[in-house]
């Protein structure tokens, strides 16, 4: 492998890992902090991709504005879903959570088929991001992938600041540790969880919107990313945002370079990685020891 190809694969790994973090961090918030096994998280990624496809004809060249509109819509969707469905699951066992969220997958897929059909669609990259730059004077790399990586990195930094430096983040961390204590202090834990769930949905939808111009928008696309998201959450440590970031980058490198050097084993590379890490650290990279 020459230097230019190696650099391209490194950039692809980072970009894929950061996009995966954007998706998995939402699941980390919902699964790790709220204790809900949300199988419908991949559907929120699909909703984001289809929102990009729907909004692109009207706001395609104002891509950042389109992302902001999509995030606002996703927050509203998440807030309503938590109020209507998920708020009843916190005190119930995991089987009921799995059954209800699996039912939501079926509902979302049927709504998608009714509204936009079952065709495969594409989202055009905005003109101001459609070019590429020279890499080592031999190969070129698309500017849109750089934009995607930078956007995901900025969101990661914003999440770190929010979780560790704001009153909301302090309350979220306290609620994750002891919800009864937080409730005893007079904080509306239900409202807090509603906000956290809406944030998780918005992160997944944002990941779908960013990914849409790089890949096709197609039915059942959420299912392919859901398992990888759970792998990231388990590797990083349940409830750890920092662990999700480290795990996402690690999975990105293993998956990208696995497809280059070990094509026959690429499909299982990330699961082998998960097995090795769990043997070494059963609680995950940044998980708390029990």
Rosetta silent file (secondary structure, phi, psi, omega in degrees, C-alpha in Angstrom):
SEQUENCE: XXXXXXXXXXXXXXXXXXXXXXXXXXXXXXXXXXXXXXXXXXXXXXXXXXXXXXXXXXXXXXXXXXXXXXXXXXXXXXXXXXXXXXXXXXXXXXXXXXXXXXXXXXXXXXXXXXXXXXXXXXXXXXXXXXXXXXXXXXXXXXXXXXXXXXXXXXXXXXXXXXXXXXXXXXXXXXXXXXXXXXXXXXXXXXXXXXXXXXXXXXXXXXXXXXXXXXXXXXXXXXXXXXXXXXXXXXXXXXXXXXXXXXXXXXXXXXXXXXXXXXXXXXXXXXXXXXXXXXXXXXXXXXXXXX
SCORE:     score description
SCORE:     0.000 S_00000001
   1 L     0.000  125.685  179.494    0.000    0.000    0.000 S_00000001
   2 L   -78.866  170.165 -174.703    1.465    3.361   -1.021 S_00000001
   3 H   -62.071  -42.773 -177.859    1.426    6.453    1.193 S_00000001
   4 H   -62.517  -44.502  178.697   -1.456    8.184   -0.590 S_00000001
   5 H   -63.096  -40.270  178.572   -3.713    5.137   -0.318 S_00000001
   6 H   -62.276  -42.953  178.626   -2.805    4.747    3.344 S_00000001
   7 H   -63.489  -40.644  178.547   -3.674    8.389    4.024 S_00000001
   8 H   -61.870  -44.118 -179.624   -6.999    8.024    2.228 S_00000001
   9 H   -66.911  -35.377  176.091   -7.888    4.975    4.302 S_00000001
  10 H   -63.971  -44.520  177.909   -6.896    6.790    7.499 S_00000001
  11 H   -63.340  -41.190  177.268   -9.137    9.722    6.579 S_00000001
  12 H   -62.478  -39.507  179.801  -11.964    7.324    5.710 S_00000001
  13 H   -63.524  -45.141 -179.773  -11.513    5.575    9.058 S_00000001
  14 H   -65.267  -45.252 -179.145  -11.672    8.830   11.011 S_00000001
  15 H   -62.435  -44.660  179.206  -14.649   10.110    9.055 S_00000001
  16 H   -65.728  -41.601  179.901  -16.542    6.820    9.447 S_00000001
  17 H   -63.492  -42.032  179.202  -15.651    6.585   13.132 S_00000001
  18 H   -67.371  -38.320  177.089  -16.840   10.124   13.874 S_00000001
  19 H   -66.372  -38.644  177.368  -20.096    9.554   11.989 S_00000001
  20 H   -65.174  -36.241  176.634  -20.571    6.309   13.882 S_00000001
  21 H   -63.184  -42.561  179.779  -19.987    8.181   17.142 S_00000001
  22 H   -57.442  -39.957  179.296  -22.674   10.692   16.248 S_00000001
  23 H   -74.514  -45.823 -174.676  -25.096    7.814   15.800 S_00000001
  24 H   -72.942  -28.088 -179.414  -23.931    5.700   18.737 S_00000001
  25 H   -64.097  -34.136  175.363  -23.793    8.595   21.209 S_00000001
  26 H   -64.191  -40.107  176.875  -27.544    8.977   20.932 S_00000001
  27 H   -67.833  -35.414  177.362  -27.958    5.304   21.754 S_00000001
  28 H   -61.775  -42.503  178.576  -25.506    5.715   24.646 S_00000001
  29 H   -62.212  -46.606 -175.382  -27.658    8.477   26.101 S_00000001
  30 H   -73.984  -45.941 -176.036  -30.882    6.482   25.774 S_00000001
  31 H   -78.356  -46.305 -174.444  -29.549    3.027   26.632 S_00000001
  32 H   -77.746  -37.396 -175.229  -26.853    3.914   29.129 S_00000001
  33 H   -92.671  -41.933 -176.666  -28.504    6.765   31.005 S_00000001
  34 L   -92.331  -14.744  177.347  -32.205    5.990   30.722 S_00000001
  35 L    74.589   23.061 -179.243  -31.861    2.198   30.800 S_00000001
  36 L  -106.596  125.957  174.767  -34.095    1.634   27.767 S_00000001
  37 L   -81.416  104.086 -172.404  -33.134   -0.920   25.120 S_00000001
  38 L  -104.276   92.875  178.091  -34.150    1.036   22.044 S_00000001
  39 L   -71.623  -14.183 -178.438  -34.172   -1.169   18.953 S_00000001
  40 L   -86.167    5.344 -177.099  -35.783    1.683   17.001 S_00000001
  41 H   -62.591  -37.461  176.394  -32.638    3.820   17.196 S_00000001
  42 H   -62.717  -29.430  178.206  -31.618    2.779   13.691 S_00000001
  43 H   -67.479  -30.595  176.649  -35.001    3.969   12.462 S_00000001
  44 H   -68.304  -34.961  173.361  -34.171    7.487   13.670 S_00000001
  45 H   -62.085  -43.723  178.227  -31.043    7.323   11.500 S_00000001
  46 H   -64.079  -41.194  178.999  -33.268    6.304    8.575 S_00000001
  47 H   -60.597  -41.605  177.757  -35.688    9.144    9.327 S_00000001
  48 H   -61.323  -42.551  179.379  -32.788   11.598    9.209 S_00000001
  49 H   -64.126  -41.509  179.566  -31.646   10.277    5.818 S_00000001
  50 H   -72.512  -28.343  173.074  -35.141   10.548    4.389 S_00000001
  51 H   -65.130  -39.863  176.786  -35.507   14.051    5.820 S_00000001
  52 H   -62.013  -42.245  178.635  -32.360   14.989    3.891 S_00000001
  53 H   -64.173  -37.769 -178.713  -33.868   13.477    0.740 S_00000001
  54 H   -74.135  -40.016 -176.007  -37.142   15.369    1.298 S_00000001
  55 H   -83.892  -20.894 -174.761  -35.585   18.730    2.178 S_00000001
  56 H   -56.699  -41.873  179.318  -32.767   18.662   -0.403 S_00000001
  57 H   -61.685  -23.191 -177.054  -34.876   19.941   -3.345 S_00000001
  58 H  -101.856  -30.478 -173.910  -35.791   23.024   -1.301 S_00000001
  59 H  -130.807   17.690 -172.359  -32.686   23.614    0.843 S_00000001
  60 L   -56.317  -39.830 -179.010  -29.992   21.535   -0.840 S_00000001
  61 L   -82.730  -13.070  173.444  -27.575   24.421   -1.424 S_00000001
  62 L  -104.621   64.667 -166.780  -28.187   25.744    2.096 S_00000001
  63 H   -64.208  -41.633 -179.372  -26.952   22.500    3.560 S_00000001
  64 H   -64.160  -40.932  176.201  -26.140   23.720    7.054 S_00000001
  65 H   -62.711  -37.985  178.103  -29.587   25.315    7.351 S_00000001
  66 H   -63.097  -40.896  177.674  -31.096   22.042    6.168 S_00000001
  67 H   -62.950  -41.205  179.913  -29.223   20.164    8.906 S_00000001
  68 H   -65.263  -41.335  177.278  -30.487   22.609   11.530 S_00000001
  69 H   -62.742  -42.659  178.906  -34.078   22.244   10.320 S_00000001
  70 H   -62.808  -39.733  179.151  -33.713   18.461   10.405 S_00000001
  71 H   -64.898  -42.462  178.877  -32.341   18.539   13.948 S_00000001
  72 H   -62.184  -45.023  177.538  -35.257   20.693   15.137 S_00000001
  73 H   -61.814  -40.390  179.947  -37.764   18.321   13.528 S_00000001
  74 H   -65.895  -38.231  176.820  -35.990   15.329   15.074 S_00000001
  75 H   -61.377  -43.325  178.328  -36.106   16.939   18.526 S_00000001
  76 H   -62.847  -45.273  178.749  -39.865   17.417   18.166 S_00000001
  77 H   -60.288  -45.924 -179.302  -40.306   13.813   16.990 S_00000001
  78 H   -63.581  -41.030 -179.803  -38.201   12.513   19.875 S_00000001
  79 H   -62.676  -43.288 -179.383  -40.032   14.595   22.458 S_00000001
  80 H   -68.595  -42.089 -179.804  -43.426   13.360   21.250 S_00000001
  81 H   -62.905  -40.970  179.414  -42.296    9.717   21.045 S_00000001
  82 H   -64.354  -42.386  179.469  -40.925    9.790   24.580 S_00000001
  83 H   -65.549  -39.707 -173.164  -44.141   11.300   25.905 S_00000001
  84 H   -83.709  -32.087 -171.942  -46.382    8.908   23.983 S_00000001
  85 L  -127.336  -57.249 -167.670  -44.453    5.617   24.289 S_00000001
  86 H   -71.048  -24.637 -179.833  -41.099    5.510   26.035 S_00000001
  87 H   -63.453  -17.238 -179.863  -42.176    7.221   29.251 S_00000001
  88 H   -92.170   -0.047 -171.769  -44.106    4.055   30.114 S_00000001
  89 L  -102.176  -11.175 -170.673  -41.076    1.759   29.752 S_00000001
  90 L   -63.245  -35.887 -177.209  -38.686    2.920   32.485 S_00000001
  91 L   -97.905    6.977 -178.002  -40.072    0.688   35.208 S_00000001
  92 L  -102.423  163.925 -176.125  -40.789   -2.275   32.936 S_00000001
  93 L   -75.126  168.181 -173.648  -38.544   -5.211   32.089 S_00000001
  94 H   -66.743  -27.834  179.769  -36.312   -5.320   29.031 S_00000001
  95 H   -61.980  -44.188  178.794  -38.564   -7.767   27.173 S_00000001
  96 H   -65.936  -35.269  176.403  -41.374   -5.207   26.999 S_00000001
  97 H   -63.541  -44.519  179.751  -38.903   -2.551   25.883 S_00000001
  98 H   -62.790  -44.816 -177.604  -37.645   -4.808   23.085 S_00000001
  99 H   -64.258  -43.400 -177.385  -41.158   -5.699   21.935 S_00000001
 100 H   -70.186  -42.706 -178.899  -42.388   -2.109   21.847 S_00000001
 101 H   -70.176  -31.189  173.627  -39.324   -0.666   20.120 S_00000001
 102 H   -66.560  -38.057  175.331  -39.368   -3.494   17.577 S_00000001
 103 H   -61.862  -36.490  177.153  -42.994   -2.624   16.907 S_00000001
 104 H   -64.702  -34.717  175.734  -41.932    0.979   16.295 S_00000001
 105 H   -57.519  -46.820 -179.609  -39.462   -0.261   13.657 S_00000001
 106 H   -63.670  -39.135  179.459  -42.348   -1.864   11.772 S_00000001
 107 H   -64.757  -46.475 -179.632  -44.464    1.276   12.106 S_00000001
 108 H   -62.547  -39.003  179.917  -41.679    3.531   10.813 S_00000001
 109 H   -67.024  -38.975  178.057  -41.009    1.228    7.863 S_00000001
 110 H   -68.148  -40.931  177.136  -44.682    1.182    6.881 S_00000001
 111 H   -62.748  -40.605  177.541  -44.916    4.969    7.163 S_00000001
 112 H   -60.709  -44.662 -179.600  -41.795    5.293    5.012 S_00000001
 113 H   -62.941  -37.048 -179.648  -43.293    3.007    2.359 S_00000001
 114 H   -71.198  -41.265 -172.658  -46.538    5.017    2.339 S_00000001
 115 H   -81.874  -41.661 -174.195  -44.887    8.443    2.212 S_00000001
 116 H  -126.001   -1.604  177.773  -41.896    7.934   -0.109 S_00000001
 117 L    83.275 -173.216 -175.570  -42.217    4.414   -1.507 S_00000001
 118 L  -110.279   14.602  179.054  -39.672    1.606   -1.631 S_00000001
 119 L   -77.265  159.968  173.868  -37.291    2.986   -4.251 S_00000001
 120 L   -88.926  132.184 -176.599  -33.630    3.715   -3.620 S_00000001
 121 E  -121.661  161.658  175.371  -32.885    7.444   -3.614 S_00000001
 122 L  -125.659  152.004  176.787  -29.812    9.632   -3.667 S_00000001
 123 L  -117.203  123.876 -176.481  -29.084   13.016   -2.114 S_00000001
 124 L   -75.359  138.939  175.089  -26.849   15.315   -4.103 S_00000001
 125 L   -68.335  134.543  178.914  -23.840   16.878   -2.427 S_00000001
 126 L   -58.785  150.157 -173.600  -24.241   20.687   -2.320 S_00000001
 127 H   -58.314  -36.987 -176.775  -22.242   22.510   -4.977 S_00000001
 128 H   -74.849   -5.542  176.435  -19.983   24.279   -2.487 S_00000001
 129 H  -122.018   11.533 -172.585  -18.878   20.903   -1.075 S_00000001
 130 L   -83.967  -10.561 -177.509  -18.777   18.902   -4.306 S_00000001
 131 L   -83.533 -172.261  178.295  -15.067   19.326   -5.058 S_00000001
 132 E  -145.797  165.595  179.568  -12.023   17.462   -3.810 S_00000001
 133 E  -123.304  157.585 -176.852   -8.438   18.278   -2.880 S_00000001
 134 E   -75.913  139.088 -179.558   -5.150   16.686   -3.844 S_00000001
 135 E  -122.862  111.665 -178.952   -3.627   14.189   -1.434 S_00000001
 136 L    60.387   20.993  177.598    0.125   13.624   -1.699 S_00000001
 137 L    70.245    7.885 -176.036   -0.067   14.807   -5.301 S_00000001
 138 L  -119.746  -45.268 -175.448   -1.402   11.420   -6.410 S_00000001
 139 E  -121.550  166.972  177.079   -4.995   11.000   -5.227 S_00000001
 140 E  -118.977  156.387 -179.968   -7.889   13.294   -4.387 S_00000001
 141 E  -133.557  133.228 -174.674  -10.220   13.327   -1.377 S_00000001
 142 E   -66.508  138.555  176.326  -13.769   14.757   -1.357 S_00000001
 143 H   -65.335  -30.370 -177.630  -14.367   17.951    0.570 S_00000001
 144 H   -64.055  -37.132  178.502  -17.765   16.653    1.696 S_00000001
 145 H   -65.638  -35.876  175.376  -16.160   13.850    3.691 S_00000001
 146 H   -65.110  -42.722  177.378  -13.968   16.426    5.421 S_00000001
 147 H   -59.602  -43.417  179.895  -17.080   18.499    6.155 S_00000001
 148 H   -61.838  -44.524 -179.306  -18.817   15.416    7.591 S_00000001
 149 H   -65.222  -43.971 -179.178  -15.859   14.610    9.855 S_00000001
 150 H   -64.656  -41.507  179.212  -15.497   18.215   11.073 S_00000001
 151 H   -62.307  -44.927  178.836  -19.231   18.492   11.768 S_00000001
 152 H   -63.929  -38.199  178.940  -19.234   15.267   13.786 S_00000001
 153 H   -65.837  -41.446  178.170  -16.158   16.421   15.706 S_00000001
 154 H   -63.466  -39.924  177.660  -17.798   19.761   16.553 S_00000001
 155 H   -64.892  -39.451  178.106  -20.910   17.951   17.793 S_00000001
 156 H   -61.692  -42.982  178.043  -18.710   15.657   19.912 S_00000001
 157 H   -65.516  -39.190  177.806  -17.014   18.675   21.508 S_00000001
 158 H   -63.912  -40.096  178.222  -20.400   20.314   22.105 S_00000001
 159 H   -65.072  -42.502  178.791  -21.673   17.148   23.793 S_00000001
 160 H   -59.577  -44.712  179.209  -18.575   16.965   26.001 S_00000001
 161 H   -63.113  -42.782 -176.958  -19.097   20.580   27.067 S_00000001
 162 H   -66.415  -44.144 -175.986  -22.777   20.052   27.709 S_00000001
 163 H   -71.115  -35.664 -171.998  -22.366   16.839   29.732 S_00000001
 164 H  -104.201  -13.156 -172.815  -19.395   18.010   31.798 S_00000001
 165 H  -126.575   -0.530 -177.875  -19.767   21.801   32.052 S_00000001
 166 L  -118.049  160.869  178.549  -23.477   22.642   32.187 S_00000001
 167 H   -64.407  -38.043  177.723  -26.182   22.298   34.800 S_00000001
 168 H   -61.005  -45.077  179.106  -28.222   20.128   32.422 S_00000001
 169 H   -62.663  -40.184  177.239  -25.287   17.759   31.988 S_00000001
 170 H   -61.385  -41.876  179.397  -24.753   17.589   35.750 S_00000001
 171 H   -66.700  -39.707  178.355  -28.419   16.750   36.226 S_00000001
 172 H   -62.263  -44.913  179.871  -28.283   14.090   33.503 S_00000001
 173 H   -65.504  -37.652  177.577  -25.259   12.436   35.129 S_00000001
 174 H   -67.216  -40.508  178.539  -26.919   12.558   38.524 S_00000001
 175 H   -65.038  -32.339  177.466  -30.121   11.077   37.103 S_00000001
 176 H   -69.484  -32.720 -177.870  -28.153    8.250   35.535 S_00000001
 177 H   -81.497  -42.757 -176.121  -26.532    7.425   38.883 S_00000001
 178 L  -155.683   91.690 -176.289  -29.534    7.763   41.177 S_00000001
 179 H   -67.849  -29.820  179.501  -32.856    8.881   39.742 S_00000001
 180 H   -66.798  -38.538  178.274  -34.609    8.652   43.133 S_00000001
 181 H   -65.370  -43.288  179.532  -32.156   11.126   44.668 S_00000001
 182 H   -62.460  -41.963  178.174  -32.624   13.536   41.775 S_00000001
 183 H   -63.642  -37.207  178.709  -36.379   13.242   42.111 S_00000001
 184 H   -67.130  -23.930  177.245  -36.058   13.898   45.853 S_00000001
 185 L   -82.069    2.078  176.381  -34.218   17.148   45.113 S_00000001
 186 L    91.784    9.024  179.260  -37.285   18.428   43.300 S_00000001
 187 L   -87.664  133.910  179.362  -36.058   17.881   39.732 S_00000001
 188 L   -74.882   95.857 -175.736  -38.640   16.643   37.254 S_00000001
 189 H   -67.331  -30.132  178.325  -36.909   13.427   36.180 S_00000001
 190 H   -66.635  -42.553  177.535  -39.564   12.685   33.566 S_00000001
 191 H   -65.580  -39.262  177.965  -38.965   16.007   31.852 S_00000001
 192 H   -60.673  -46.323  179.466  -35.219   15.426   32.073 S_00000001
 193 H   -65.430  -33.068  177.768  -35.514   12.028   30.393 S_00000001
 194 H   -63.977  -40.027  178.227  -37.747   13.530   27.729 S_00000001
 195 H   -66.611  -44.239 -179.763  -35.014   16.036   26.891 S_00000001
 196 H   -62.274  -42.165 -179.800  -32.335   13.326   26.866 S_00000001
 197 H   -65.460  -42.039  178.210  -34.401   11.121   24.566 S_00000001
 198 H   -61.745  -37.888  176.365  -35.059   14.009   22.186 S_00000001
 199 H   -64.055  -42.443  179.184  -31.313   14.681   22.081 S_00000001
 200 H   -62.479  -41.449  177.555  -30.618   11.032   21.283 S_00000001
 201 H   -64.764  -42.092 -179.371  -33.127   11.048   18.424 S_00000001
 202 H   -63.231  -39.225  178.938  -31.673   14.310   17.081 S_00000001
 203 H   -64.986  -43.084  178.605  -28.131   12.888   17.074 S_00000001
 204 H   -65.308  -41.997  179.702  -29.222    9.785   15.164 S_00000001
 205 H   -66.341  -38.873  177.389  -31.216   11.840   12.660 S_00000001
 206 H   -62.295  -40.758  176.166  -28.287   14.231   12.174 S_00000001
 207 H   -60.725  -41.116  178.087  -26.020   11.268   11.436 S_00000001
 208 H   -65.143  -38.857  179.472  -28.518   10.057    8.835 S_00000001
 209 H   -66.969  -40.483  179.535  -28.711   13.480    7.183 S_00000001
 210 H   -69.164  -37.419 -177.527  -24.933   13.775    6.985 S_00000001
 211 H   -75.048  -23.279 -173.054  -24.555   10.225    5.655 S_00000001
 212 H   -56.254  -45.922  179.163  -27.274   10.580    3.000 S_00000001
 213 L   -68.499  -17.774 -179.544  -25.127   12.340    0.328 S_00000001
 214 L   -90.822  -15.752 -179.466  -22.354    9.753    0.801 S_00000001
 215 L  -145.383  171.302  179.648  -24.605    6.728    0.390 S_00000001
 216 L   -74.441  157.170  172.996  -28.013    5.851   -0.972 S_00000001
 217 E  -103.846  116.724 -169.428  -31.228    6.402    0.944 S_00000001
 218 L  -145.312  161.447  179.873  -33.038    3.088    0.931 S_00000001
 219 L   -62.013  147.708  175.900  -35.595    0.998    2.866 S_00000001
 220 L    62.821   21.092 -178.819  -34.485   -0.788    6.044 S_00000001
 221 H   -69.210  -20.411  179.240  -31.232    1.190    6.154 S_00000001
 222 H   -71.338  -28.167 -178.384  -31.575    1.614    9.890 S_00000001
 223 H   -65.833  -32.808 -176.325  -31.227   -2.096   10.568 S_00000001
 224 H   -71.849  -25.086 -177.868  -27.696   -2.282    9.186 S_00000001
 225 H   -97.125  -16.091 -175.151  -26.372    0.374   11.575 S_00000001
 226 H   -63.652  -46.784 -177.618  -28.255   -0.668   14.722 S_00000001
 227 H   -63.533  -41.601  178.868  -26.069   -3.688   15.525 S_00000001
 228 H   -62.704  -36.693  177.842  -22.870   -1.688   14.973 S_00000001
 229 H   -61.544  -44.689  178.266  -24.224    0.973   17.342 S_00000001
 230 H   -64.907  -36.204  176.092  -24.740   -1.597   20.086 S_00000001
 231 H   -60.223  -44.890  179.260  -21.227   -2.931   19.434 S_00000001
 232 H   -62.040  -44.520 -178.740  -19.839    0.590   19.925 S_00000001
 233 H   -62.649  -42.762 -179.105  -21.825    1.118   23.130 S_00000001
 234 H   -68.435  -43.359  179.837  -20.658   -2.218   24.568 S_00000001
 235 H   -64.406  -44.178 -177.509  -17.008   -1.681   23.590 S_00000001
 236 H   -72.756  -26.712 -175.675  -16.945    1.865   24.934 S_00000001
 237 L   109.685  124.268 -174.306  -18.784    1.086   28.144 S_00000001
 238 L   -61.012  124.278  177.609  -22.485    1.517   28.758 S_00000001
 239 L    90.783   -2.675 -177.334  -23.341    5.137   29.504 S_00000001
 240 L  -100.657  116.478  176.391  -19.914    6.580   28.656 S_00000001
 241 H   -69.018  -42.273  178.064  -19.820    9.279   25.963 S_00000001
 242 H   -62.442  -41.740  177.581  -16.013    9.282   25.978 S_00000001
 243 H   -63.125  -37.063  178.214  -16.011    5.506   25.656 S_00000001
 244 H   -64.794  -37.721  178.370  -18.413    5.739   22.715 S_00000001
 245 H   -65.724  -47.545  179.038  -16.018    8.149   20.958 S_00000001
 246 H   -62.253  -43.689 -179.147  -12.992    5.905   21.500 S_00000001
 247 H   -65.843  -38.963  179.845  -14.923    2.805   20.472 S_00000001
 248 H   -63.332  -45.036  178.442  -16.311    4.487   17.346 S_00000001
 249 H   -64.698  -39.889  179.422  -12.856    5.519   16.148 S_00000001
 250 H   -65.279  -44.517  177.386  -11.482    2.062   16.929 S_00000001
 251 H   -63.668  -39.213  178.183  -14.316    0.348   15.079 S_00000001
 252 H   -59.029  -45.580  179.201  -13.847    2.766   12.174 S_00000001
 253 H   -67.272  -45.450 -178.050  -10.178    1.841   11.799 S_00000001
 254 H   -64.005  -43.099 -178.362  -10.728   -1.890   12.227 S_00000001
 255 H   -69.143  -44.158 -177.534  -13.627   -2.001    9.774 S_00000001
 256 H   -66.790  -49.936 -178.650  -11.992    0.210    7.125 S_00000001
 257 H   -74.865  -25.448  174.737   -8.564   -1.442    7.149 S_00000001
 258 H   -63.767  -37.577  178.528  -10.137   -4.870    7.588 S_00000001
 259 H   -70.772  -21.837  179.291  -11.910   -4.435    4.258 S_00000001
 260 H   -85.110  -45.275 -172.713   -8.572   -3.489    2.650 S_00000001
 261 H   -98.434  -31.075 -175.805   -6.285   -6.187    4.070 S_00000001
 262 L  -130.969   70.521 -174.730   -8.635   -9.000    5.158 S_00000001
 263 H   -62.009  -34.833 -178.216  -11.625   -8.927    2.843 S_00000001
 264 H   -68.714  -28.108 -176.868  -12.680  -12.481    3.729 S_00000001
 265 H  -106.249    4.317 -173.609  -12.807  -11.617    7.451 S_00000001
 266 H   -62.266  -31.694 -178.015  -14.013   -8.028    7.175 S_00000001
 267 H   -67.742  -23.338 -178.280  -17.577   -8.932    8.085 S_00000001
 268 H  -110.920    2.350 -172.972  -16.536  -10.275   11.472 S_00000001
 269 H   -61.202  -44.290 -177.113  -13.617   -7.981   12.288 S_00000001
 270 H   -70.471  -27.733  178.467  -15.523   -5.612   14.569 S_00000001
 271 H   -76.038  -33.816  172.426  -17.125   -8.531   16.434 S_00000001
 272 H   -64.508  -40.147  176.230  -13.702  -10.095   16.992 S_00000001
 273 H   -60.175  -45.187  179.551  -12.590   -6.704   18.305 S_00000001
 274 H   -61.713  -41.915 -179.643  -15.552   -6.616   20.687 S_00000001
 275 H   -62.978  -43.514 -179.854  -14.810  -10.144   21.918 S_00000001
 276 H   -63.318  -45.550 -178.371  -11.154   -9.321   22.611 S_00000001
 277 H   -66.426  -38.634 -179.565  -11.989   -6.114   24.493 S_00000001
 278 H   -70.643  -29.838  173.654  -14.714   -7.748   26.568 S_00000001
 279 H   -66.673  -39.260 -179.444  -12.343  -10.548   27.581 S_00000001
 280 H   -76.051  -47.785 -179.185   -9.837   -7.882   28.681 S_00000001
 281 L  -134.211   93.909 -177.216  -12.362   -5.419   30.145 S_00000001
 282 L   -59.169  -24.672 -179.572  -15.877   -6.869   30.571 S_00000001
 283 L   -88.016   -0.332 -178.805  -17.239   -3.413   31.473 S_00000001
 284 L    93.553  173.251 -174.680  -15.890   -1.832   28.267 S_00000001
 285 L   -59.962  -44.803 -176.342  -13.107    0.668   27.653 S_00000001
 286 L  -120.353   15.424 -179.880  -14.533    3.430   29.850 S_00000001
 287 L   -74.386  157.035  179.575  -17.231    1.560   31.722 S_00000001
 288 L   -82.360  135.695  177.210  -17.426    1.570   35.496 S_00000001
 289 L   -71.935  136.476 -179.187  -16.231   -1.538   37.277 S_00000001
 290 L   -83.601    0.000    0.000  -18.958   -3.225   39.262 S_00000001
